[in-house]
Amino acid sequence: MTKNKSEWYIDWFNSPFYHQLYKERDYSEATYFMNNLVSYLKIPKDTTILDLACGRGRHSLYLSKIGYNVTGIDISKENIAEAKKNQSDRLNYIIHDMRQPLSYQFDLILNLFTSFGYYYNDIDNLHIIRSIKCNLNITGKAVIDFFNVDYVLNNLIEHEEKVIDDTKFTINRYLVDNLLVKDIKIESNNKLYEFQEKVKAYRIEDFLSMFKECGLMLKENFGDYKLNNFNKNSSPRLIMVFE
């Protein structure tokens, strides 16, 4: 049996099983959300955008194709290696810890698809907000796309099994110590692997507190990728625009 020995996100995001499990997250979804977002925010072309925790870069790639200058950062060297295959004059990828600011600023910073709350200590997650503050131009905007904790808990599928390309995934989900945890057991080629996902169960009140501490202000929030109003009980997402 192979178990992760370092921080959960390092081993899991560097694993090929991560991309196998989530391969249904396709470019059409990213395109739809990005079109809605940049249209609503009236983001002009040639704007500089930072994609924070970009993964393999599906959002970054699309934004660069429609005229934006995009930098994607991710802590996973495998993700960045894959993303760099699409690098261009408008698109750059860097291996970087999002808790640490870069040395230059951006017009728009995006943190998408629940790429926040990975750290057990609140101070580490607060460092991400501080880094966003440091990397924002004076008139810049930032967006965090997070899950809506109350909706997730009310609709939690505690146990799930699925087979993808002859690989069996057994998933158990639960809340413990204010962490939403996903235990993932994988059977592949007669071997057993175990991984976890652990994300802090932050609500909008928690984000407001972090924004205030970092001198940022929430301007708008939405509850889904159609940019409908946020509802604590019925919205699947918590999408926050702040500056």
C-alpha positions in Angstrom: 0.0 0.0 0.0 1.3 3.5 -0.9 0.4 6.3 1.4 1.1 10.0 1.1 3.8 11.1 3.5 4.0 14.9 2.9 1.3 17.6 2.8 -1.8 16.0 1.2 -1.9 18.4 -1.8 1.7 17.8 -2.8 1.3 14.0 -3.4 -2.3 14.2 -4.6 -2.0 17.0 -7.1 1.2 15.4 -8.4 -0.5 12.0 -8.8 -1.9 10.9 -12.2 -4.9 9.6 -10.3 -5.9 13.1 -9.4 -6.4 14.0 -13.1 -8.0 10.7 -13.8 -10.6 11.2 -11.1 -11.4 14.7 -12.2 -11.1 14.5 -15.9 -14.7 15.5 -16.3 -13.7 19.0 -15.4 -13.4 20.0 -19.1 -12.6 23.2 -20.9 -16.2 23.9 -21.8 -17.0 24.5 -18.1 -13.9 26.8 -17.7 -14.9 28.7 -20.9 -18.4 29.2 -19.7 -17.4 30.6 -16.3 -14.6 32.8 -17.6 -16.8 34.3 -20.2 -19.5 35.2 -17.7 -16.9 36.6 -15.2 -14.8 38.8 -17.5 -18.0 40.1 -19.2 -19.7 41.0 -15.9 -16.5 42.6 -14.4 -15.9 44.4 -17.7 -12.2 43.3 -17.8 -10.5 45.0 -20.8 -8.3 43.1 -23.2 -4.6 43.1 -22.5 -5.4 43.1 -18.8 -2.8 41.2 -16.7 -4.2 38.2 -14.9 -2.8 36.0 -12.2 -4.3 32.5 -12.0 -3.5 31.4 -8.4 -3.3 27.6 -8.0 -3.8 27.1 -11.7 -3.5 23.3 -11.9 -2.9 22.3 -15.5 -4.0 25.7 -16.6 -7.4 25.3 -18.2 -8.7 28.7 -17.1 -5.4 30.4 -17.9 -5.2 28.9 -21.4 -8.6 30.1 -22.3 -8.1 33.6 -20.9 -4.9 34.0 -22.9 -6.7 32.9 -26.1 -9.3 35.6 -25.8 -6.7 38.4 -25.4 -5.5 38.5 -21.8 -1.9 38.4 -20.5 -1.9 35.5 -18.0 0.5 34.1 -15.4 -0.4 30.8 -13.8 1.2 29.6 -10.6 0.9 26.2 -8.9 2.9 24.3 -6.3 2.7 21.1 -8.3 5.7 20.6 -10.6 3.8 18.0 -12.6 0.9 20.4 -13.2 3.2 23.2 -14.3 5.1 20.8 -16.6 1.8 19.9 -18.3 0.6 23.5 -18.4 3.8 24.7 -20.0 3.0 22.8 -23.1 0.6 25.6 -23.9 2.8 28.5 -22.9 2.9 31.4 -25.3 3.7 35.1 -25.5 0.5 35.8 -23.5 0.7 32.9 -21.2 3.4 32.0 -18.6 3.5 29.3 -15.9 5.6 29.2 -12.7 6.0 26.7 -9.9 5.2 28.8 -6.9 3.7 28.6 -3.4 0.6 30.9 -3.4 1.3 31.9 0.2 4.2 33.9 -1.0 3.6 37.0 -3.2 5.3 37.4 -6.6 7.5 40.5 -7.3 5.0 42.2 -9.6 1.3 43.2 -9.6 -1.8 42.3 -11.7 -5.1 43.8 -12.7 -7.0 40.7 -11.9 -6.2 37.8 -9.6 -8.2 34.5 -9.8 -8.4 31.7 -7.3 -10.8 29.2 -8.8 -12.5 25.9 -8.3 -11.9 25.6 -4.5 -8.2 26.2 -4.6 -8.2 27.8 -1.2 -8.2 26.5 2.4 -5.7 23.7 1.8 -3.8 24.5 5.0 -4.7 23.3 8.4 -3.5 26.5 10.2 -5.6 29.5 9.5 -2.6 31.8 9.4 -1.3 29.9 6.3 -4.6 30.5 4.5 -4.5 34.1 5.6 -1.1 34.4 4.0 -2.8 33.7 0.6 -5.1 36.7 1.1 -2.1 38.8 2.1 -0.2 37.7 -1.1 -3.3 38.6 -3.2 -3.3 42.0 -1.6 0.5 42.5 -2.4 0.0 41.4 -6.0 -3.0 43.5 -6.8 -2.7 46.8 -8.7 -4.2 49.7 -6.9 -7.4 49.4 -9.1 -7.2 45.6 -9.4 -9.9 43.1 -8.5 -9.6 39.6 -7.1 -12.0 36.6 -7.3 -12.1 33.5 -5.0 -14.3 30.7 -6.2 -15.0 28.4 -3.2 -17.6 25.8 -2.3 -20.6 26.8 -0.3 -20.0 24.9 2.9 -23.6 24.7 4.0 -24.8 23.5 0.6 -22.0 20.8 0.5 -22.8 19.5 4.0 -26.6 19.4 3.2 -25.9 17.4 0.0 -22.9 15.4 1.1 -22.4 12.0 -0.5 -20.7 10.2 2.3 -19.6 7.1 0.3 -19.0 6.7 -3.4 -17.4 4.1 -5.6 -16.6 4.6 -9.3 -14.4 2.9 -11.9 -12.6 5.0 -14.4 -10.4 3.4 -17.1 -10.1 0.2 -15.1 -9.1 2.1 -12.0 -11.4 1.8 -9.0 -11.9 4.9 -6.7 -13.5 4.5 -3.3 -14.3 7.9 -1.8 -15.5 8.7 1.8 -16.4 12.3 2.7 -16.9 13.8 6.2 -16.4 16.9 8.3 -13.9 16.8 11.2 -12.1 19.7 13.0 -13.7 22.2 10.6 -12.1 20.4 7.7 -14.1 18.8 4.8 -12.2 15.6 4.2 -12.3 13.3 1.3 -10.5 9.9 1.8 -9.7 8.4 -1.5 -8.6 4.7 -1.9 -7.5 3.7 -5.4 -7.1 0.2 -6.8 -5.0 0.1 -9.9 -2.9 -2.7 -11.5 -3.4 -4.8 -8.4 -2.0 -2.1 -6.1 -3.7 0.0 -3.5 -3.1 3.7 -3.0 -4.5 6.1 -0.5 -4.8 9.9 -0.7 -6.8 12.6 1.1 -8.2 16.0 0.3 -8.6 18.3 3.3 -10.1 21.8 2.9 -11.0 24.2 5.6 -14.8 24.7 5.9 -14.7 28.5 5.6 -18.0 30.4 5.3 -18.5 33.9 4.0 -18.1 35.3 7.5 -14.7 33.8 7.7 -13.6 35.3 4.4 -15.0 38.7 5.5 -12.8 38.6 8.6 -9.7 37.7 6.5 -10.4 40.4 4.0 -10.8 43.0 6.7 -7.5 41.9 8.4 -5.7 42.3 5.0 -7.3 45.7 4.1 -9.5 44.3 1.4 -13.3 44.7 0.8 -15.9 42.3 -0.6 -17.7 44.0 -3.5 -19.9 41.3 -4.8 -20.7 37.6 -4.3 -22.4 35.0 -6.5 -23.7 31.5 -5.9 -22.9 29.7 -9.1 -21.1 29.9 -12.5 -24.1 31.6 -14.0 -23.4 34.4 -11.5 -26.7 34.1 -9.8 -27.1 35.7 -6.3 -25.5 33.8 -3.4 -27.9 31.9 -1.1 -26.5 30.2 1.9 -28.8 27.2 1.6 -29.2 26.6 -2.1 -26.1 28.0 -3.8 -23.4 25.4 -4.7 -20.6 27.9 -4.9 -19.4 31.0 -3.0 -17.8 33.3 -5.6 -16.4 36.5 -4.1 -15.2 39.6 -5.9 -13.0 41.8 -3.7 -10.6 44.7 -4.0 
